[in-house]
Amino acid sequence: MEKTPADAVATVRHYYQSLPARMAAVRRGVGRPLTVAEKILFAHKADLNADLPERGMTTVALNPDRVAMQDATAQMAILQFMTAGRSETAVPTTVHCDHLIRAKVGAIKDLEVAESTNKEVYDFLASASNKYGMGFWKPGSGIIHQVILENYAFPGGLIIGTDSHTPNAGGLGMLAIGVGGADAVDVMVGMPWELLWPKLIGVRLTGKLSGWTSGKDVILKLAGMLTVAGGTNKIIEYFGPGTESLSCTAKATVTNMGAELGATTSVFPFDKRMADYLRATGRAEVASLAASLAEHLTADADVLANPGKHYDQVVEIDLSSLEPHIVGPHTPDLARPVSQMASDVKSHDYPAGLKAALIGSCTNSSYEDIGRAAHIARQAKAKGLHALVPLMVTPGSEQVRATIERDGLLADLEAIGATVLANACGPCIGQWERTDIAKGEKNSILTSYNRNFPKRNDGNPSTLAFIASPEVVVAYALTGRLDSDPIHAGVKFNGGVLALEAPSAAELPAKGFDPGRDGYVAPVENPAAGKVVVNPKSERLALLAPFEPVDKTVGYQNLPVLLKARGKCTTDHISPAGPWLRFRGHLDRISDNMFTGADNAFSDKPGTGFNVLTGQSGEELPKIARVYQAQGLGWVAVGDQNYGEGSSREHAAMSPRFLGCRVVLTRSFARIHETNLKKQGVLPLTFADPADYDRLRRDDRLSFIGLDKLAPGQKIEARITHADGSQETFLALHSLTRDQIAWFMAGSALNLIRRSQKQG
């Protein structure tokens, strides 16, 4: 059990000691050059003697080094873990309180409010962490991904985290993968974790960053090239001479937003910039060990010389010619260079006046990021200029906050009107209590965050969120308008124009990092003696009852279609966050938000549908589901392309399962959500012919044939019974392995885990 973050070095040391022997065994078995991602995956295979996996086809058991959970998703993961019968976690695990802090006034007051309103949840997480041997990071200590980068990430490691932006640690050469809570529970109880062996996208970086262009622009450009579904079931691996042009934290920005492409994760090869960051964050031993093992932490020479032979897809980006970019609104793959923004505002009738500018978050709050933003602020201050719109700063961690305060960078931003928010996710995840606009009011904001779906930042579907680097955001805050170009045309003031110099800042603090207030709480020596108390009358926490298995012969017959999602249906649409975050530990309560953001083809208003039992249209989908459930009637949800993209939140799978969903049938799935459905015992299917999506009507009943004999690779016959009694059939596909079929048969993966723990 790790007692302090410094103890994590022992975990790394142990891993590195065994790495050469493991890689020698891998080399003998594989017999060909390997990429960075392949080396890390093979080194963590549970069975090195198993047959070689096939990319995109084989599901492989892996042994991650760590588990990390943020407070919103940790609640349900821990509640599931508590039913498994273990006294402590099998691998080092940490809990980070970053999602439940609402941004409204400023850091100090917002944190005080959060500690008061969320006391019950924080006490539960702290006591559960103590009892089960997990490290606990208190509210205000920082955003999970920044804290992981500063304390736990290491080149060549494998971590899973219950948040979709876990890949942030790829900036430090680690395979870091976002998962649902049930996946985390597998690893926490000592079981291997299953992953579809991913395909590989190689992104060759050439040239060097300069001027206004930053690591943020690399991923914004790539999002425009590959789209939000372009990375599904793939790892994005960066290579080429340009990788050394990016600092470690700039690399983390790039890998963090790989989640916006649907990628399994993203990774950079180990280099000097990573070693510098390790030393700066108190891990000189890890830096030295990694340098001595660099051959195992970088791609083989033939991969670099002949990338087309080793990657499934190769993309090239020339950093020297790359321009600063802005993406949005409503999707992170709508990309254009800054020079095109003004014309896009005009041609698409985007609100030209900005209502707010926000920088920071887990994606862009490094010392370098804030330094570059502060450099722009200093230029403005020298001319007496201020931000013309509210400018908010979200430090990624207490260590970053304390350091940028000590070095005057926060003061530079405050001098032009910035408000410093708590070291938490805040507006990035809908935890932003806006008072400047009315609900439904169309407006534009510009952030340096990672995700910009409708309602994502403030719960307002009419907010148009655009994304850029922190320095670009600050420049636009000085003009207050999206139809300006402060980068190329400068900032007008008093009849003059301030021509902004390109931002420049130190990569790491010359005086070292200031740790600030200590936010870490280690578990006690005898954690089993602790107690975890959940008030049975609580509206925020509730112990879990196992999901009951469904009879595979009669339980999947004549099911109504509750939802036929039209177009983009993300986890934000399936299980919205914002004010619903407070119910993340209470499955019954949070299930009242199920599908409330989804555009249903069977209804004119999002979140509503048609009740086949009453014949009424326009009822709220959770209420219809509860009516069906009361009658013992299961139901089907139908989705379009890339159904379930976005956050890793498993509530988007658990709530449908809780309210009676038997099958989710789509044109295609996002990776994490499909896995989450499997874990909870919901059958995820795809149309063999995507055009069959169009055949389904609001009053149809669906039957799925032969599920009692379900086998890997088997096509499923589905029968539609229309309201007039006529019938037609179509075929559906599934991707379940034999182990995953066992989850389905048992009613959930957790049911099997519980059974195995009792037998053990």
C-alpha positions in Angstrom: 0.0 0.0 0.0 1.4 3.4 -1.0 1.3 5.7 2.0 2.4 8.9 0.2 2.7 9.9 -3.5 6.5 9.5 -3.1 5.9 5.8 -2.4 4.8 5.5 -6.1 8.4 5.5 -7.1 8.8 2.1 -5.5 6.0 0.8 -7.8 7.8 2.3 -10.8 11.2 0.8 -9.7 9.7 -2.6 -9.4 8.1 -2.4 -12.8 11.4 -1.2 -14.5 13.4 -3.9 -12.8 11.3 -6.6 -14.5 10.9 -4.7 -17.8 14.0 -6.0 -19.7 13.2 -9.6 -19.0 9.6 -9.1 -20.0 10.5 -7.3 -23.2 13.0 -10.1 -24.1 10.2 -12.6 -23.8 8.0 -10.3 -25.9 10.7 -10.0 -28.6 11.0 -13.8 -28.8 7.3 -14.2 -29.3 6.6 -11.3 -31.7 9.7 -11.4 -33.8 9.3 -8.0 -35.5 9.9 -4.3 -34.7 7.5 -2.7 -32.2 5.9 0.7 -31.7 5.9 2.4 -28.3 2.2 1.5 -27.8 2.9 -2.1 -28.7 5.8 -2.4 -26.2 3.7 -1.1 -23.4 0.7 -3.3 -24.2 2.8 -6.4 -24.6 4.7 -5.7 -21.4 1.4 -5.6 -19.5 -0.2 -8.7 -21.0 -1.5 -11.1 -18.4 -0.4 -14.1 -20.4 2.8 -13.6 -22.4 2.5 -17.1 -23.9 -1.0 -16.5 -25.4 -1.4 -16.3 -29.2 -0.4 -13.0 -30.8 -3.3 -10.6 -30.8 -4.8 -9.3 -34.1 -5.4 -5.5 -34.1 -9.0 -4.6 -33.9 -10.0 -8.2 -33.5 -8.6 -9.8 -30.4 -9.6 -9.0 -26.9 -6.6 -9.3 -24.5 -6.2 -9.5 -20.8 -3.9 -6.8 -19.3 -2.5 -6.0 -15.9 -2.6 -2.2 -15.3 -0.1 -0.7 -12.8 -2.6 1.7 -11.3 -6.2 2.8 -11.0 -7.4 6.5 -10.6 -10.9 7.7 -10.0 -12.5 11.2 -9.9 -15.1 11.9 -7.3 -18.1 11.8 -9.6 -17.4 8.4 -11.0 -15.6 7.0 -7.9 -18.8 6.9 -6.0 -20.4 4.2 -8.2 -17.2 2.4 -8.7 -16.6 2.1 -5.0 -20.2 1.1 -4.3 -19.6 -1.7 -6.8 -16.2 -2.6 -5.3 -17.8 -2.8 -1.8 -20.0 -5.7 -3.0 -17.0 -7.7 -4.2 -15.9 -8.9 -0.8 -12.2 -7.6 -0.8 -10.6 -5.9 2.2 -8.4 -3.7 0.1 -7.6 -2.9 -3.5 -5.2 -5.2 -5.4 -3.3 -2.4 -7.1 -2.4 1.2 -6.1 -5.5 3.3 -6.4 -6.3 6.9 -5.8 -9.5 9.0 -5.5 -9.5 12.7 -6.6 -12.1 15.2 -5.6 -12.3 17.6 -8.6 -15.7 17.3 -10.3 -18.2 18.4 -7.6 -16.9 21.9 -7.1 -19.2 24.4 -8.7 -17.7 27.6 -10.2 -19.6 30.8 -9.4 -17.7 33.4 -7.4 -14.1 32.4 -7.1 -11.7 29.8 -5.7 -12.0 30.3 -1.9 -15.8 30.8 -1.7 -16.6 28.1 -4.3 -14.5 25.6 -2.4 -16.1 26.4 0.9 -19.6 25.9 -0.7 -18.5 22.6 -2.2 -17.1 21.3 1.0 -20.3 22.1 2.8 -22.8 20.9 0.1 -20.8 17.8 -0.8 -19.8 16.8 2.8 -21.7 13.6 2.7 -20.1 12.4 -0.5 -16.6 13.6 0.5 -16.9 11.8 3.8 -18.0 8.6 2.0 -15.1 8.8 -0.4 -12.6 9.6 2.3 -13.8 6.8 4.6 -14.0 4.2 1.7 -10.4 5.2 0.6 -9.2 4.7 4.1 -10.9 1.4 4.6 -9.8 -0.1 1.3 -6.3 1.3 1.2 -6.7 4.0 -1.4 -4.9 7.3 -1.6 -7.4 10.2 -1.2 -6.9 13.7 -2.7 -9.1 16.3 -1.0 -11.2 18.9 -2.7 -9.0 21.8 -4.0 -5.9 19.6 -4.4 -6.3 19.5 -8.2 -7.9 17.9 -11.2 -7.3 14.2 -11.4 -5.3 14.2 -14.6 -2.9 17.0 -13.6 -2.3 15.3 -10.2 -1.6 12.0 -11.9 0.9 13.7 -14.2 2.7 15.4 -11.3 2.8 12.4 -9.0 2.1 9.0 -10.6 2.5 8.9 -14.3 5.7 7.3 -15.7 7.1 6.3 -19.1 6.1 2.8 -20.1 3.4 2.3 -17.5 -0.3 1.4 -17.9 -3.0 3.2 -15.9 -6.8 3.1 -16.2 -8.9 5.9 -14.9 -12.6 6.4 -14.5 -12.6 9.5 -16.7 -12.4 9.8 -20.5 -9.4 12.3 -20.3 -7.2 9.8 -18.5 -5.0 9.7 -21.6 -3.5 13.0 -20.4 -0.7 10.9 -18.9 0.3 9.9 -22.4 2.3 13.1 -22.4 4.7 11.3 -20.0 5.0 8.2 -22.2 2.4 6.2 -20.4 -0.6 4.3 -21.8 -3.4 5.9 -19.8 -6.9 4.7 -20.7 -10.3 6.0 -19.7 -12.8 3.3 -18.5 -16.1 2.9 -16.7 -16.2 2.1 -13.0 -16.9 -1.6 -13.6 -13.6 -1.9 -15.5 -11.8 -0.2 -12.6 -13.4 -2.7 -10.2 -12.0 -5.6 -12.1 -8.5 -4.3 -11.6 -9.1 -3.2 -8.0 -10.2 -6.8 -7.1 -7.1 -8.3 -8.7 -8.5 -9.5 -12.0 -7.0 -8.8 -15.4 -8.6 -6.0 -17.4 -9.8 -6.7 -21.0 -9.1 -4.5 -24.0 -9.8 -4.9 -27.6 -6.2 -4.9 -29.0 -6.2 -1.6 -30.8 -5.3 -0.5 -34.2 -2.6 2.1 -34.4 -2.6 5.6 -35.9 0.9 7.0 -36.3 1.1 10.8 -36.3 4.5 11.9 -37.7 5.4 15.4 -36.4 8.0 17.3 -38.4 9.4 20.8 -38.0 9.2 22.9 -34.8 6.6 24.9 -32.9 7.1 28.6 -33.0 5.2 31.8 -32.4 1.6 31.5 -31.4 1.4 27.8 -32.3 1.3 25.4 -29.3 0.7 21.8 -28.5 -3.1 22.6 -28.4 -3.0 23.4 -32.1 -1.6 20.0 -32.9 -4.6 18.2 -31.5 -7.1 20.7 -32.7 -5.7 20.3 -36.2 -5.8 16.5 -35.9 -9.4 16.5 -34.6 -10.3 18.3 -37.8 -8.5 15.7 -39.9 -9.7 12.6 -38.2 -13.1 13.6 -36.7 -14.6 12.6 -33.4 -14.9 9.0 -34.5 -11.6 8.7 -36.3 -9.7 7.2 -33.3 -12.3 4.6 -32.2 -10.6 1.4 -31.0 -7.3 2.9 -32.0 -4.2 4.2 -30.2 -2.7 7.4 -31.6 1.1 7.3 -31.3 3.2 10.3 -32.1 6.6 10.0 -33.6 9.1 11.9 -35.7 11.6 14.7 -35.0 8.8 17.2 -34.1 7.9 15.3 -30.9 10.9 16.8 -29.2 9.6 20.3 -30.0 6.8 19.8 -27.5 7.3 20.1 -23.8 6.1 17.2 -21.6 3.0 19.2 -20.6 2.3 20.2 -24.2 2.4 16.5 -25.0 -0.1 15.9 -22.3 -2.4 18.5 -23.8 -2.3 16.6 -27.1 -2.9 13.2 -25.6 -5.6 14.5 -23.3 -7.7 15.6 -26.2 -7.2 12.4 -28.1 -10.4 11.4 -26.2 -12.2 13.8 -28.5 -11.3 11.6 -31.4 -12.7 8.5 -29.7 -9.2 7.1 -29.4 -8.4 4.3 -26.8 -5.5 6.5 -25.8 -2.6 8.5 -27.2 1.1 8.3 -26.4 4.5 10.0 -27.0 7.9 8.3 -26.9 10.1 8.9 -23.9 12.5 11.9 -24.4 14.5 14.5 -22.6 11.5 16.8 -22.1 9.8 14.1 -20.1 12.9 13.5 -18.0 13.1 17.2 -17.3 9.5 17.2 -16.1 10.1 14.1 -13.9 13.0 15.8 -12.2 11.1 19.0 -11.8 8.3 17.1 -10.0 10.6 15.3 -7.6 11.1 12.1 -9.5 14.7 12.2 -10.5 15.1 8.4 -9.9 12.3 7.7 -12.3 13.9 10.0 -14.9 17.2 8.2 -14.6 15.7 4.7 -14.7 13.6 5.6 -17.8 16.7 7.0 -19.5 18.6 3.8 -18.9 15.6 1.8 -20.4 14.9 4.1 -23.3 15.1 1.3 -25.9 11.9 -0.1 -24.3 10.2 3.3 -24.1 10.6 4.4 -27.7 9.7 2.9 -31.0 12.1 0.7 -32.8 14.3 2.1 -35.6 12.4 0.3 -38.4 9.1 1.7 -37.2 10.5 5.2 -37.6 12.1 4.5 -40.9 9.1 2.6 -42.4 6.0 3.8 -40.5 3.6 2.6 -43.2 4.6 -1.0 -42.4 3.8 -0.7 -38.7 0.9 1.7 -38.3 -2.6 1.1 -39.7 -2.8 4.7 -40.7 -0.1 7.4 -40.9 -0.8 11.1 -40.6 1.7 13.9 -40.9 1.7 17.4 -39.4 4.3 20.0 -40.1 4.7 22.0 -36.9 6.6 24.7 -38.7 3.6 25.6 -40.9 0.9 24.8 -38.4 -1.3 27.8 -37.5 -3.1 28.5 -34.2 -6.6 27.0 -34.4 -10.1 27.4 -33.0 -12.6 24.6 -33.1 -16.3 24.5 -32.5 -19.1 25.1 -31.8 -20.9 22.0 -30.5 -18.2 19.5 -31.7 -14.4 19.5 -31.3 -13.7 18.4 -34.9 -15.0 21.6 -36.5 -11.6 23.1 -36.9 -10.2 26.1 -38.7 -7.1 28.4 -38.3 -7.6 31.6 -36.4 -7.2 33.5 -39.6 -10.5 32.0 -40.9 -12.5 32.5 -37.7 -13.9 36.0 -38.6 -15.3 34.8 -41.9 -16.8 31.7 -40.3 -18.6 33.9 -37.7 -20.2 35.8 -40.5 -21.0 32.9 -42.8 -22.5 30.8 -40.0 -24.1 33.6 -38.1 -22.3 32.8 -34.8 -22.8 35.4 -32.1 -19.8 37.6 -32.7 -19.7 39.1 -29.2 -18.0 36.9 -26.7 -19.8 36.4 -23.4 -16.9 34.8 -21.5 -13.3 33.5 -21.9 -12.0 30.6 -19.8 -8.5 29.1 -19.6 -7.0 26.2 -17.6 -8.6 22.8 -16.9 -6.9 19.5 -17.0 -6.0 20.1 -20.6 -4.2 23.4 -20.5 -3.2 24.6 -17.0 0.5 23.8 -16.9 3.1 26.2 -15.8 4.0 26.8 -19.4 0.4 27.3 -20.5 -0.4 29.9 -17.8 3.0 31.5 -18.5 2.2 32.0 -22.2 -1.2 33.4 -21.3 0.3 35.7 -18.7 2.8 37.0 -21.3 -0.2 38.2 -23.4 -1.8 39.7 -20.3 1.4 41.7 -19.4 1.4 43.3 -22.9 -2.2 44.4 -22.4 -1.5 45.7 -18.9 1.4 47.8 -20.2 -1.1 49.6 -22.5 -3.7 49.9 -19.8 -6.0 47.3 -21.4 -8.3 44.9 -19.7 -10.3 41.9 -20.8 -13.6 43.1 -22.3 -15.4 39.9 -21.2 -15.3 37.9 -18.0 -12.0 36.0 -18.0 -11.7 32.9 -15.7 -8.7 30.9 -14.8 -8.9 27.3 -13.6 -5.5 26.0 -12.2 -5.1 22.3 -12.8 -3.6 21.5 -9.4 -2.7 23.1 -6.1 1.0 22.8 -7.0 0.5 24.7 -10.3 -1.7 27.3 -8.5 0.8 27.9 -5.8 3.7 28.2 -8.2 2.0 30.6 -10.7 0.9 32.7 -7.7 4.5 32.8 -6.3 5.9 33.7 -9.7 3.4 36.5 -10.4 1.7 34.8 -13.3 -1.7 34.9 -11.6 -1.2 38.5 -10.8 -0.6 39.3 -14.4 -3.9 37.7 -15.4 -5.8 39.3 -12.5 -4.4 42.7 -13.6 -6.5 42.5 -16.7 -9.6 41.4 -14.9 -9.2 37.6 -14.5 -11.0 35.7 -11.8 -9.2 32.6 -10.4 -11.5 29.6 -9.9 -10.9 26.5 -7.7 -8.4 23.8 -8.7 -11.1 21.7 -10.2 -13.0 20.9 -13.4 -15.7 23.5 -12.9 -17.0 25.1 -16.2 -15.3 22.3 -18.2 -17.9 19.8 -17.1 -21.0 21.9 -16.6 -20.2 22.9 -13.0 -20.5 26.6 -13.9 -23.3 28.6 -12.4 -23.8 31.4 -14.8 -25.8 34.5 -14.0 -25.0 36.6 -17.0 -27.4 35.0 -19.5 -30.8 33.5 -19.5 -31.4 29.8 -20.2 -31.8 29.4 -24.0 -30.0 32.6 -24.8 -27.7 32.2 -27.8 -24.2 33.3 -27.0 -20.5 32.5 -27.7 -17.8 31.6 -25.3 -14.1 30.7 -25.9 -12.3 28.2 -23.7 -9.0 26.3 -23.6 -10.9 23.2 -22.4 -11.3 19.9 -24.3 -15.0 19.3 -24.9 -17.7 21.6 -26.2 -20.9 19.6 -26.8 -24.2 21.6 -26.2 -24.8 22.2 -22.5 -21.3 20.9 -21.7 -20.0 24.0 -20.0 -23.1 25.8 -18.5 -26.1 23.6 -19.1 -27.4 26.0 -21.7 -28.1 24.3 -25.1 -27.8 27.7 -26.8 -24.2 28.4 -25.7 -21.8 28.1 -28.6 -18.5 26.9 -27.1 -15.3 27.3 -29.1 -11.9 25.9 -28.1 -8.4 27.3 -28.5 -5.1 27.5 -26.7 -4.9 29.6 -23.4 -2.9 32.4 -25.1 -5.3 32.6 -28.0 -8.2 32.7 -25.5 -6.7 35.6 -23.6 -6.0 37.5 -26.8 -9.7 37.2 -27.8 -10.7 38.3 -24.3 -9.0 41.6 -25.0 -11.1 42.2 -28.1 -14.3 40.7 -26.8 -15.2 39.5 -30.2 -15.0 36.3 -32.2 -15.0 38.2 -35.5 -11.7 39.9 -34.7 -8.2 38.5 -35.3 -6.0 39.7 -32.4 -3.2 37.3 -33.5 -2.7 38.9 -36.9 -4.5 42.3 -36.7 -3.7 43.1 -33.1 -6.0 44.7 -30.5 -7.6 48.1 -31.1 -7.6 50.7 -28.3 -8.1 54.4 -28.1 -7.6 54.8 -31.8 -4.4 52.7 -31.7 -3.6 49.1 -32.2 -1.6 46.9 -29.9 0.3 44.4 -32.0 0.7 41.4 -29.7 4.1 39.7 -29.5 4.0 36.0 -29.8 3.7 34.4 -26.4 6.8 33.1 -24.7 7.2 31.4 -21.3 9.4 29.0 -19.4 8.6 25.4 -19.7 9.2 24.7 -16.0 9.6 27.0 -13.0 13.2 28.2 -12.5 12.6 28.1 -8.7 11.0 24.7 -8.8 7.4 23.9 -8.0 5.7 25.2 -4.9 3.6 22.3 -3.5 1.1 24.6 -1.9 -1.4 23.2 0.6 -1.1 19.5 1.2 -4.2 17.8 -0.1 -3.2 14.2 0.1 -4.6 11.8 2.8 -3.0 8.4 3.1 -4.9 5.3 4.3 -4.2 4.1 7.8 -2.1 1.1 8.7 -5.1 -1.0 9.5 -7.7 0.0 6.9 -9.9 -3.0 7.4 -10.9 -1.6 10.8 -12.5 1.4 9.2 -16.2 1.9 8.5 -18.0 3.2 5.5 -21.4 4.7 6.4 -24.1 5.3 3.9 -27.3 6.9 5.3 -30.2 4.8 4.0 -32.3 8.0 3.7 -29.6 9.8 1.7 -30.6 11.3 -1.7 -27.0 11.3 -2.8 -25.7 7.9 -1.9 -27.3 4.4 -2.0 -25.9 1.0 -1.6 -26.3 -1.2 -4.8 -28.4 -4.2 -5.3 -27.1 -6.7 -7.9 -28.8 -6.6 -11.3 -30.9 -9.7 -11.8 -30.2 -11.9 -14.8 -32.9 -11.8 -17.5 -34.2 -15.0 -19.0 -32.6 -15.2 -22.5 -35.5 -17.0 -24.1 -38.6 -14.9 -23.1 -37.0 -11.7 -21.7 -35.9 -10.4 -25.1 -39.2 -10.9 -26.9 -41.7 -8.1 -28.0 -39.6 -5.3 -26.5 -40.8 -1.7 -27.3 -38.3 0.9 -28.6 -38.0 3.6 -25.9 -35.6 5.8 -27.9 -34.5 6.1 -31.5 -31.7 8.5 -31.1 -31.3 10.8 -34.1 -27.8 12.0 -34.9 -25.1 12.7 -32.2 -26.0 11.0 -28.9 -23.1 11.4 -26.5 -23.0 10.3 -22.8 -23.9 13.9 -22.1 -27.2 13.3 -23.9 -27.7 9.9 -22.3 -26.9 10.9 -18.7 -26.4 14.7 -18.5 -23.9 16.1 -15.9 -24.2 19.6 -14.5 -26.7 19.6 -11.6 -27.1 15.9 -11.9 -23.6 15.3 -10.7 -24.8 15.5 -7.1 -26.7 12.2 -7.6 -23.8 10.2 -9.0 -23.8 7.9 -6.0 -27.5 7.3 -6.1 -28.5 5.2 -9.1 -32.2 5.5 -8.6 -32.1 9.3 -8.4 -29.7 9.9 -11.2 -31.7 7.6 -13.5 -34.3 10.3 -13.6 -32.0 12.1 -16.1 -31.8 9.1 -18.5 -31.9 10.3 -22.2 -33.1 13.7 -21.2 -30.7 15.3 -23.6 -31.3 12.8 -26.5 -33.0 13.8 -29.7 -35.6 11.1 -30.2 -36.9 10.4 -33.7 -40.2 9.5 -32.1 -40.8 12.9 -30.5 -40.4 16.6 -31.3 -38.9 17.5 -27.9 -35.5 16.1 -26.7 -35.8 13.7 -23.8 -39.4 12.7 -24.6 -41.0 9.8 -26.4 -44.0 7.6 -27.2 -45.5 5.3 -24.6 -46.7 2.1 -26.3 -48.8 1.1 -23.3 -50.8 4.3 -23.1 -50.5 5.5 -26.7 -49.4 8.9 -25.4 -46.6 10.9 -27.1 -44.4 13.6 -25.5 -43.9 11.9 -22.1 -40.5 12.1 -20.5 -38.3 9.1 -21.3 -37.3 8.2 -17.7 -41.0 8.2 -16.7 -42.0 6.0 -19.7 -39.1 3.6 -18.7 -40.4 3.4 -15.2 -43.9 2.6 -16.4 -42.5 -0.2 -18.5 -40.4 -1.4 -15.6 -43.4 -1.5 -13.3 -45.1 -3.8 -15.8 -42.1 -6.1 -16.1 -41.5 -4.9 -19.6 -37.9 -4.5 -20.9 -37.1 -2.2 -23.7 -34.6 -1.3 -26.4 -32.7 1.9 -27.1 -31.7 2.5 -30.8 -28.7 4.7 -31.7 -27.1 6.3 -34.7 -23.4 6.6 -35.5 -20.8 6.6 -32.7 -23.4 6.2 -30.1 -22.1 7.0 -26.6 -19.1 9.2 -27.6 -17.7 11.5 -24.9 -17.3 10.9 -21.2 -16.5 7.6 -19.6 -19.5 8.0 -17.2 -20.9 4.5 -16.6 -24.2 6.0 -15.4 -25.0 6.2 -19.1 -25.0 2.4 -19.1 -26.2 1.8 -15.5 -29.3 4.0 -15.6 -30.7 2.3 -18.7 -29.9 -1.1 -17.1 -31.6 0.0 -13.9 -34.7 1.1 -15.7 -35.1 -2.0 -17.7 -33.0 -1.6 -20.9 -32.3 -5.0 -22.4 -30.6 -4.1 -25.7 -28.9 -1.1 -27.2 -29.0 -1.3 -31.0 -26.9 1.2 -33.0 -25.2 1.9 -36.3 -21.9 2.1 -34.4 -20.6 2.6 -30.8 -18.0 4.6 -29.1 -15.5 2.3 -27.3 -15.9 3.1 -23.7 -19.7 3.2 -23.7 -20.0 -0.2 -25.5 -17.8 -1.7 -22.9 -19.8 -0.1 -20.1 -23.0 -1.6 -21.5 -21.4 -5.1 -21.6 -20.3 -4.7 -18.0 -23.8 -4.0 -16.8 -25.4 -6.8 -18.7 -27.0 -4.8 -21.5 -26.6 -6.4 -24.9 -24.9 -3.9 -27.3 -25.7 -4.7 -31.0 -25.1 -3.0 -34.3 -27.1 -3.2 -37.4 -25.6 -5.6 -39.9 -27.0 -3.2 -42.5 -27.0 0.4 -41.1 -30.0 1.2 -43.3 -32.2 -1.0 -41.1 -32.1 1.8 -38.6 -34.7 3.6 -40.8 -37.1 0.6 -40.6 -38.0 1.1 -37.0 -41.2 2.8 -36.0 -42.3 4.2 -32.7 -44.9 1.5 -32.0 -42.8 -1.5 -33.1 -41.9 -4.4 -30.9 -38.5 -6.1 -31.3 -37.6 -9.7 -30.5 -34.1 -11.1 -30.5 -33.8 -14.8 -31.4 -31.4 -17.4 -29.9 -29.7 -15.4 -27.2 -29.6 -18.4 -24.9 -27.1 -19.9 -27.3 -25.1 -16.7 -27.9 -21.6 -17.3 -29.2 -18.7 -15.0 -30.3 -19.0 -13.8 -33.9 -22.6 -15.0 -34.1 -25.1 -12.9 -36.0 -28.3 -12.2 -34.2 -31.7 -12.5 -35.9 -34.0 -9.6 -34.9 -37.7 -9.6 -35.6 -39.8 -6.5 -35.9 -43.5 -6.8 -35.1 -45.4 -3.7 -36.4 -48.6 -2.4 -34.8 -50.7 -3.9 -37.6 -49.3 -7.3 -36.8 -47.0 -7.6 -39.8 -43.5 -8.7 -39.3 -40.0 -8.4 -40.9 -36.6 -9.4 -39.8 -33.0 -8.1 -40.0 -29.6 -9.1 -38.7 -27.6 -7.6 -35.9 -23.9 -8.0 -34.9 -22.2 -8.2 -31.5 -18.6 -8.0 -30.4 -18.8 -10.0 -27.2 -16.1 -12.4 -26.3 -16.7 -15.6 -24.4 -15.9 -13.9 -21.1 -18.2 -11.0 -22.0 -21.0 -13.4 -23.0 -20.6 -14.8 -19.4 -21.2 -11.3 -18.1 -24.4 -11.1 -20.2 -25.6 -14.5 -19.0 -24.9 -13.6 -15.4 -26.7 -10.3 -15.5 -23.5 -8.2 -15.1 -19.8 -8.5 -14.9 -20.0 -7.7 -11.2 -22.2 -10.7 -10.6 -19.4 -12.9 -11.9 -16.7 -11.1 -9.8 -18.8 -11.5 -6.7 -19.3 -15.2 -7.4 -15.5 -15.7 -8.0 -14.6 -13.9 -4.8 -16.9 -16.1 -2.8 -15.5 -19.2 -4.4 -12.0 -18.0 -3.8 
